[in-house]
């Protein structure tokens, strides 16, 4: 049985979560794991009072993420999907797991014009569905902030651009690459990609 590790890569606000939803509609029997889910889980269960504590908590998040990912690979889950603005920081570890447990890696990389991404990022951070811990220097479970503009850890436009370039979000690739320009969502058609993934899975049971 061929096993797949599908990585949805690209800068924040490229629509990776939406693509996961489209993939799950056609491939429901997959295991989804994301570092952001771990960040939100630990923020709610442990919390943090400073940026230093937030950074320390993130180290625990990555330990958790890699641990769970390896457990599912060791158990042989056929399709594992993960989304994140992946960079070279994660590349070697993911490649090692894929090689150790016999997974073919497919990277789906989403790219877009920076100005468009920045507007989407600002809008997303103000939505009530966005976990508050991502926007704060201090957070504990049940914390609320009615006006998200008052959050004290919003990223600046300059910092957003720098982090994209420095970490190489637009260059990440592990295994087979499929790239989509999502500057205009209306022009993006994922149907052939999802059909390709579906056929790859169904033909290798």
N, C-alpha and C positions, 0 to 999 in steps of 0.2 A: 504494500500500500504506500503510495506516494504521500508524503506529508508536506504541508505548506506553512510557511511563516510569511504572512502578508503584512508588510510595514507601510503604513500610510504616513508619508513624510511631507515636509514643507513647513513654511512659516506659519505662525498663528494667524487665524482668520482666513485661511484658505478653503475652509469648508470640509475638513477631514471628518468631522462628526456626521455631517450629512451623507458623505460617501459611505461611511460605515453602515448607516441605516439602509441605504440602497443595496449594499452587498448582503446585508442580513435578510432582506426581503427574498432574495433568491438562494442564499446559502445560510439557512437558519442554524444549522448544526455546526457552529463555530464557537471557539472560545475567544472572547474579547478581553484584553487587558491593556490598560493605559496608565502611564505614570501619574497623570492628573487625577485619576480616580483614587490612586493611593495618597496623593497629596491632600485631597479633600477628606478622605477617611481619617488620616492621622491628624489633620487640623481639627476635626470634630472630636476625636477621641483623646487627643493630647493637648492640642492648642499651643500657642506661642505668645510671648510678650514682647519680644524684640526681633529685629531682623537676624541677629545671630542665632537665636533660638529657632527661627524659621529655617535657616540654613542647616542647622543641625538636624532638624526634623526631616528635611529633604534627603539627607544621607540615609536616614532610616527608611524613607520611602523607596529609594532605589534598591536597598537591600531587600525589601519586601517584594518589589516588582520583579527583580531578577530571580528571587527565590520561587515565587509563584510560577513565573514563566518556565523555569527549569523543571518544576514538578509536573506541569502539564506536558512538557516535551518528553520527559522521562516516561510518563504514562502513555505517550503515543497519540495524543489528540491529533486528529488528521489535519484540521485547519485551525490555526491560531492567527488572530489579527491583533495588531497593536498600532495605535496612532500617537504621534508625538512630533514636535519639531526636532526630529533626530539629527544628531551631528556625529562627528568622529569620536566624541566622548563615549558613545554607546556602541559604536561600530564593531570593535574587536570582541566585546563580550557577546553581542548578538551573533556574530559570525562563529564564535567558538561554540555556542550552544547549538546552532544550526548544524555545524559539522559533527559535533559529538552525538547528537540524537537523530541525524539523518533527515534534516529538513531542507527542502528547496526554499530559497528566499526570493520573494517578489517584492520589489519596492514600487509603490505608487507615489510619485512625487508631484505635489501640486505647487504651482508657481503663479505669481501674479504681479502686476505693476505695484510698486511700493506705495504710491499715493492712494490707490484703491485699498490696499491692505490696511493702511493706517486708518482710514475712515471706518472700515469694518471693525478694526480692533477697538477703536474708541466707542463705537456703538455697542459692540458686544459687552464691553466692560461695564456699561451702564445698565444692562438688562438685569432684572431681578433674578433670573435663572442662573446667572453667573455666580459661582460660589464666592462668598465674600472674602474668604481667606486669601484668594489670589490678589486682592487689591489692598491688603492691609499690612501694616508692620506689626500688628498685634491682633490675635483672634482666638476666641474660645467658642465652643458650641453654644448655640442660641444667640450669639451676637447678631445684631441687626443694624442696618444703616439704610434708612428710608431714601436718602438722597445719595446716590452712588458717586456723585461729583465730589462729595466730601471725603471719600476714601483717601487715605494718606500714603498710598504706595502705587499710584497710577504711574505707568511708564511714560516717559516723554517720547516725542516723535524722534528726536535725535538718538536716544538710547535704543529705541525700537529698531531703527535702521542699523545702528552699530552692531546690535546683537545678531541680527539676521546675517550681516556680512561677516562678522567675526567667527560665528559658529558654523557658517556655511550651510545654512538650512536649504538653500537652493541647489546645493551640490551633492547632498547625501545620496548615496546609492549603495545597496548591498544586494547582490544577486541580479536577477532580471529587472530591468527598469521600464516603467510605463510613466510618462510625464504628461501632465495636462496643464494648460494655461487656463486659470480660472478667473482671469481679470473680469470677464463678463460671464456670469453664471448662465445666462440664457444661451450661450454658445457652447456650453459644455455638455457632452453626451457620453455618459458612462455605460451605455447599453452593451456595446461591443466588448468592453473590458470585463464587465460582469459575466457576460456570456462565455468569454474566454476562460475566466476563473472557474465558472460552473462546470464547463466541459472538462477542464483539466482535472477537477476533483472527481467528477462522475466516471471518467474513463480510467481512473486509477484506484478504484476501490479494491 
